[in-house]
Amino acid sequence: MQAQHVRQIEAEYVTPLLGLVEALAEGVLLRLANGKIIYANEAAARILGTTRGALLDAALPPIIKTLLNDQGRRMPRRDWPDNRALRTGERVRDQILGLVNARDHSVRWLVVTCQPLSADGAASPHSVMISFEDVTEVREARRRVRYLATHDSLTGLLNRGAFEERMNTALLRVTRRGGQFALLYIDLDRFKAINDSLGHTLGDSLLQHLARRFEKIVGSSGQLARWGGDEFLVLLDDAATALALAQRLIEAAGEPCEIDSLLLSIGASIGIALAPEHGTDTATLLRHADTAMYRAKEHGRRQVEVFNPAMNAHLERRARLDACLRQALDRNELSLLYQPVIDLRSLEMTGVEALLRWHSPELGEIAPSEFIPLAEDSGLIVPIGEWAMRAVFAQAAEWQAIQAAQSAALHPGDVMRLPLRVALNVSARQLLWSDLANTVERALEATGVLPRRLEFELTESLLLQDSTTLARNIARLRAMGIELAIDDFGTGYASLSYLLRFPISTLKIDQSFIRRVPDDPDAMSIAEAIVAMSSALGLRCIAEGVETREQFDFLRMVDCDAIQGFLVASPLDARQISERLTTPNGGRVTIESGE
């Protein structure tokens, strides 16, 4: 009876699809409810590193003994996706699993989907179709990106992004459980003079020496990071010891360092901010600690100062900015520039990124890095974002019409240019706005721009938010046909599973990595790993902040798809982009020789 049952299942599910399944690059297994595998395609055997015979040989093939979840923890057999599908009768889709090889204990990472199969009227499934894809190389590239992205290449200390993550965690803990922690902002005194007079190589060696000294003093009592240049930060859980620790750090910085037979003496000034007294968010605490550090320098250097609100004159400016920003839309003070995206193979302009600008009659030109966070905090980012979106859609429709006219005028043999894609940064608050998708639909209808000519850029950290509204908005945007990109990729902590979950089409390498090419091997490794991962996932990869021929050559060598930066084009107004589109070469750029 069992053999007849197996033949019936094979006839119903395997035989009709045999040709198609055998041609798939994905592995496919058909497993009965009793555990026996009755079908395996060639790809399944190849991915699992075994033979079809071994897979079909027993109820549980020897090669499949241990599975790990996405966090690397061993999974109880009851929770294996095939068992769960059989138990619940529901499809298990796109689960990331680590398959531990029983022979050499190596781990192969798979994305697995399990579809239970049931006979008509049956109470439970009789078998399960298992399909899986090998993502080991993609996961390893992502792991390497994450590791390199959390450590400073010169000192080996935590870098800016990793430290900010730890600060956010500490703030969350203080908010939920109470307590206090201290942030120490360390700036070396007269380091620039040493760097300029004795050279960057010696200056780097000095930073390394001091980093080792600071590590010994901080030890396990806190977390130490290089913030950039000659600045270091310490996150200290025991705020009561902050002043004493700061004094020890100043003394350590003041001790002479012998480097290349030179005895160098330097100092340090330290500012301290306490959470939650001096701020309940990362940016505020950093700003206040920085303010206190500069007050310490003003008091003669090699000093420690604890932040005091009286120091904070910049709060007045923030209040003025907020008041002016609330009127900026009505006064038509906001504008848009567009930075071209250049294809690395053809050097053709294939897209532009819309950049928001603000000129205040009272305050002058305000940097986006100053007013956009303010707009986020105040909620003004929603009306500002809606204005920018409508303006961008209308402009994209105009460029669409220009290219449509060009296409209509083509003669036989002429080469059709790629449609210009227009990218727009969308903030976290906008994506968490319940009416976003409806607003986008209305803007599309009003302007007539094709959705595929638009791309919304999201931050990597946004993917980590567990929000139904976010997921719904992203799904609706993609359903409309709008492309989605991850901006500043490599600086956040989105796991591979998040990238697989969301319908992303483009990764943009953060300019902080590109700026360090070709001088920093770690930055080059990170950039190359992101390009490789993008290719493995079938995503387009764009490098931001390209300013030198050396960076251009490196990105071309690693097969990056496209670039942005002052080397190829600075931000332009809409009229200048239109002019480029209507030139004979369609905005193709020329790269000067690196000589």
Secondary structure by P-SEA (a helix, b strand, c coil): caaaaaaaaaacccccaaaaaaaccbbbbbbccccccccccaaaaaaacccccccccccccccccbbbccccccccccccaaaaaaaccccccbbbbbbbcccccbbbbbbbbbbbbbccccccccbbbbbbbbaaaaaaaaaaaaaaaacccccccccaaaaaaaaaaaaaaaaacccbbbbbbbbbcaaaaaaaaccaaaaaaaaaaaaaaaaaaacccbbbbcccccbbbbbbccccaaaaaaaaaaaaaaccccccccccccbbbbbbbccccccccaaaaaaaaaaaaaaaaaacccbbbccccccccaaaaaaaaaaaaaacccccccbbbbbbbbccccccccbbbbbbbbbbcccccccccccaaaaaaacaaaaaaaaaaaaaaaaaaaaaaaaaaaaaaccccccccccbbbbbbbccccccccaaaaaaaaaaaacccccccbbbbbbccccccccaaaaaaaaaaaaabbbbbbcccccccccaaaaaacccccccccccccccccccaaaaaaaaaaaaaaaaacbbbbbcccccaaaaaaaaaacccccccccccccccaaaaaaaaaccccbbbbbcccc
